[in-house]
Amino acid sequence: MSLFNVYPLNPIAITKAAGSRVWDDKGQEYLDMYGGHAVISIGHTHPHWVSRIEDQLHEIAFYSNSVIMPIQEQLAMALNDISGKKDYQLFLCNSGAEANENALKLASFHTGRKKIIAFKKSFHGRTSLAVAATDNPGIIAPVNETQNIIFLPFNDIAALEACFIEQGAEIAAVIIEGIQGVAGIHEASDAFLQAIRKACNDFGALYIADSVQCGYGRSGQFFAHDHAGVNADIYSMAKGMGNGFPIGGILIAPHIQAKFGMLGTTFGGNPLACAAALAVIEVMQNENLLIAADQKGSFLINALKNIQGVKVVRGRGLMIGFEMEEGLEDVRKVLLNDLKIFTGEAKPNVIRLLPSLAITMDDINLFLTGLNKAIQLLKQKAT
Ligand SMILES: Cc1ncc(COP(=O)(O)O)c(C=O)c1O
């Protein structure tokens, strides 16, 4: 049987990982500035994470959500603590798309309305409503097409207000990434997030903060949306939450009431996933990773701005995107093939850095040296 061929693959087989390093099947070492697409929050195979999961395996790996699971309650307490969203409620699932799907569905149940505002270039996942709210017709199957999503320009307060004035009574929710990831690292402005909060309050809609990629400390705050100083009604989380163990979830404001059967899942919140997520929070707290993301990210962003050949740098904390000057577009390939450094990409020409929040300064400097070398190599090839 062959694998369903949906991913354009790098011809590299990664078989081992530790911290910010990965190794291929031939023993070649790579520096991981990509974090497996923003998933590796505390570092690959962190010893505390490994032993937390191992210990849990010996206790219980799975039981259905029909019984009390104390470890889910522990995770809810830990999330209250680290996120500062004190009276919020937690619903657990398995991925980012599922988190957004549940968030959107919950907003519709809560308001009794159907329309969702999403933004140009957004990415919210590949399940039916999450993909419908994603601004990429290429991944929306005919069955996912719906008239219920309104796409507005990103960071355009006037367009948002006009839409609410016209259709406010029908709008269930606004969904927005605090920093658009797949689009190439574009931050929502504080003023825009504040305007969303106000419009949702005025018209009885819910503000959904898609924090799947920009959350979990990556921006230097627990949620990138926190930089704007307003609370969302629902935060969706996934990627960094389990450091690679599949888990997602939504934090739900206290004014939204649960009803039996409203949401549900077989695997969501299983004890193994909760153990992984608890390990992540414990390491984030013990190693001060939010502060580290803020400080190391600022250093990296400033350093990138001073590299000749780098055209634009965007982002916050350790969620960074940059573009190269003309003629240097292949820098990402050179970094991977010649210098053994993984980075991410966004179309058309953005390089994304999404490393572990525990990356060392030595590794950051190694990356910067590598980038300079890659630029020199490309310039030599061109002459
Ligand atoms: C902002 C955002 N939301 C949702 C998702 C979907 O997450 P998943 O792939 O876990 O379903 C992603 C994935 O890249 C994302 O970046």
The ligand as an SDF file (V2000), in Angstrom:
LIG
                    3D

 16 16  0  0  0  0  0  0  0  0999 V2000
   -4.0050   29.3620   12.6560 C   0  0  0  0  0  0  0  0  0  0  0  0
   -4.2860   27.9050   12.4260 C   0  0  0  0  0  0  0  0  0  0  0  0
   -5.5090   27.4200   12.7340 N   0  0  0  0  0  0  0  0  0  0  0  0
   -5.8050   26.1260   12.5530 C   0  0  0  0  0  0  0  0  0  0  0  0
   -4.8840   25.2430   12.0450 C   0  0  0  0  0  0  0  0  0  0  0  0
   -5.2470   23.7970   11.8300 C   0  0  0  0  0  0  0  0  0  0  0  0
   -4.6120   22.9950   12.7630 O   0  0  0  0  0  0  0  0  0  0  0  0
   -4.4980   21.4110   12.5180 P   0  0  0  0  0  0  0  0  0  0  0  0
   -3.5830   21.2070   11.3680 O   0  0  0  0  0  0  0  0  0  0  0  0
   -3.9720   20.8900   13.8360 O   0  0  0  0  0  0  0  0  0  0  0  0
   -5.8730   20.9250   12.2500 O   0  0  0  0  0  0  0  0  0  0  0  0
   -3.5960   25.6980   11.7100 C   0  0  0  0  0  0  0  0  0  0  0  0
   -2.5890   24.7860   11.1310 C   0  0  0  0  0  0  0  0  0  0  0  0
   -1.6030   25.1630   10.5490 O   0  0  0  0  0  0  0  0  0  0  0  0
   -3.2960   27.0720   11.8920 C   0  0  0  0  0  0  0  0  0  0  0  0
   -2.1020   27.5750   11.5740 O   0  0  0  0  0  0  0  0  0  0  0  0
  1  2  1  0
  2  3  1  0
  2 15  2  0
  3  4  2  0
  4  5  1  0
  5  6  1  0
  5 12  2  0
  6  7  1  0
  7  8  1  0
  8  9  2  0
  8 10  1  0
  8 11  1  0
 12 13  1  0
 12 15  1  0
 13 14  2  0
 15 16  1  0
M  END
$$$$
